[in-house]
Amino acid sequence: MGKTIDQVYRERNMYATAVAIMAGSLGRFDSGYYRDQNDWPVVWLQDGDDQAGVHVHTQLWPLLEASPLENRGPPGGYDGHSRKDRLNYLMGLIESGVTETQSSD
């Protein structure tokens, strides 16, 4: 049986939160969460000038508050990145991770 749209979004939200936590723990990335102007949580990570953030469901507030993520926005605020910018940034991180892993073998 297929997943409901709520199940799909819940999984996406959990992945985004886990990535922000792990990225922040690496020391190379800054990460956290904050409430946007409509009171929705945004989970974000930043590496230098590059930034990615995603809205997650309000049901995740207790999880975010219990997580090691800091409740704060990115330094300098939201940079205005589009969905395409965010996906390109994430693809670049994936590609650089693959390259770094292959070169260390």
Buried (B, 14 or more C-beta within 10 A) or exposed (E): EEEEEEEEEBEEBEEBBEBBBEBBEEEEBBBBBBBEEEEEBBBBBBBEEBBBBBEBBEEBBEBBEEBEBEEEBBEEEEBEBEEEBBEBBBEEBEEEEEEEEEEEE
